[in-house]
Amino acid sequence: MIDAKVIGQRLLQLRNNLNKTRKDVAEACGISVSALTMYEIGERIPRDEIKIRLSNYYKKSITSIFFK
């Protein structure tokens, strides 16, 4: 089972490691800042297309972000 809170913590950590704002990441991935916020606080899990965009942006595998 995928835990949205754990995924959110990973996404937040990845963004903080790069010193990027939510706006930076959202624009680069073609999503809204509010959607990214929901992912980072664990309120929503991104659909597969967005998982791919985020993993490409952070240069991490989908598995390491969303399924470990």
N, C-alpha and C positions, 0 to 999 in steps of 0.2 A: 504494500500500500504506500502510496506517495503521500508524504506529510508536507502540506503547504507551508507550514511554519519553518520547517527545516530548509525547504527550497528557498523561502524568502530570506532566511539568514545567509544562505550561500550567495544569493544574488546581491544582497547588500554588501557582503564582504568583498565580493569581486569588484563591485563598483567603487567601494572605498579604497581598495588596493590600487586602483588606477587614478584615484583622486578626480573622479568624474562626477558631474551633477546628474540628477535624474533626467534633467532636460537633455544633456549631452547624449546619454544612453538611449533615451526614448527617440530622439530625432535620428540617431544613427540606425536604430532598429525599425523605424517606421511605425512606432506605437505612441500612444498618448502618455504623458507624464502620469496621469491618474491611473492608467493600466499598470505601468511599471510600479507605481506606489503600491497598488493592490497586490502585485506579485511579491514585492519585498516585505510587506507586512503579513504575508501569508493568508490573505483573504481570498485570493484566486490563484489558480495554476494556469499558466499560459497554454494555449492550444499548440499543437505540434509545430505549426509553421513559425510561431513566435519562439518556441524553444530552440529551433534551428537558428533563427536570427541572433538570439542572445548567446548561444554557444559559439557561433562564428565571431560575434563581437568580442567576447571575452577570450577567444582562442582556447576554449575548454571543450571537452566532449560533452554531449548531451547527457550521457550516463553519469558523468562525474557531478554535474550540476543537479540533475533532476531525479536520478534513480539510485544513488548510493545511500 
